[in-house]
Amino acid sequence: MQNQTSLLKVIILAASGFFMFVCMDSTAKYLGTVMPIPQAIWGRFFFHLVSLIIFFLILKPKVNLKKNFKVQIIRSTLMVTATTFMFFSLQKFDLVDIYVVFFTAPLIVALLSAYFLKDILTFKGILLMLLSFSSIVYSLSPSMKIFSVDLIFPIVPPICWALYQFFTKVVSSDNDPFAAIFYTSILGAIIFSIYIFFKWEPLSNNIFWLYLALLGFAGFVSHSLIIYAIQLSNLSFVTNFQYSQLVWSTIFNFFIFGVPFDINKIVGVVGVIIFGLLFIRTEGKKT
């Protein structure tokens, strides 16, 4: 009974965390239409940092900020870069298309692990990777300009995320996940605070301040929920729930941004989810 309760708790935490990611990106997509994108990125990191500080002042969790300091800086830089390119891509492409591209990340991680860590893919893993990649291309082909120069914006985030996960795997003995989001939030807040100090444009409506605060809060909550889920379970199990973002983004796309359902995209998304989950489970058995 206790194991079932713990499993249910992990599922709720993981699913809620990835749902909050979609909420954050949807808010960012809207804010990009009413203010310069760098100001939206600043709000995402600054108010994430504010939320994190409040959290630490209230609960006072023990965090070792000196452990793997250099790797933490590298991981944080990758996450800030991924977020920056993600926010710009949200203004250029459809929400679902961006998430579909993002799910090349597990494939990139597998290739990096195979080359640098000699974690060679199984034949079944290679087949599932090819099927997953084919589903991604099939899903994008009707609505996204595959060879557009602007494609660099949605391609960079999964590469950065894959490298972030790779470095996480390298320091897998580090069980201090809150240090990662601390460095990410403070690094992003410093970089974009300096930038907007010289480039700030007054907001046309004070309500946008609330949206900026909600953007940062959503970022903090999403990361925190997933961290708690990983602490109660394991990374590979929690990672399975990231594919729920494709479902949520399809729903948000229709009801918030008025993008109609497309049969090719739905078929491609289903393929990405099925083959992606099978790929993670197949290769995850080796660890």
C-alpha positions, 0 to 999 in steps of 0.5 A: 500500500505504501509503495502504491502511495509513493508511486502515485506521488511520483506520478503526480509530481512528475506529471505536474512538473512537466505540465508547469513547463508547458504553462511557462512556455505558453506564458512566454509565447504570449509575453513575447508578443507584448514586450521584447523577448530578452525582458521576458527571459529576464523575468523568467530567471529573476522571479525564479530566483526570487521564488527560490530565495523565498523557498530557502528562507522558509524551508532552509534546505541544506545545499552544498554549493561547492560540490562539482562547482565547475560542472554546475556552472557548465550545466547552468550555462547550458540551461540558460542558453537553452531557455534563451533559444526556446523563448525566441523559437516560441515567437517563430514556430508553433508550440507543438512543433517546438516540443517535437523538435525538443524530443530529439534530446534523448537521442542526442544523449544516447549518442553522446553516451555511446561516444564518450562513455562507451555506452553502446546502443543495442540493436533494438535501441538503434531501431527505436531511435530511427523510428523516433527520429522518423516520427519527428520528421513526419510530424514537422514536415507539413507545418515547419520549414525543415530547411529554414535558417530560423530552425536554429532556434528550436534545435539549440534547446534540445542540444543544450538539454542533452549536454545538460543531461550528459553532464548530470550523468557524468556527476551522477553521484551528486545528489544535490539537485537544488544546487543546479537550479540555484546556479541556473537562476542566479546566472540567468538573472545576472546576465539578463539584468545587465542586458536589460539595464541598458535595453529596458523598454517600459511595459505598456500595461502593469499587468505584465509585471504579474505575468513576468512573476508568474513566468518565473514562479512557474519555472521554479515550481516545475523544476522543484516538482521534478526534483522531488519526483526524482528524489522519490524515484529515479531519473529514467522513470520520471523522464518518461513523463516529459512526453506528456508535454506533447499532449498538453502543448497540443491542447494549449495550442488549440484552446489558447492559440487557436491552432487547429488539430492536424492529423499528420501532427497527431500521428507524428506526436503519437509516434514520438511518444511511443517510440521515445518511451520504448527507447528510454525503457530499452536503453534504461535497462542497461543502467 
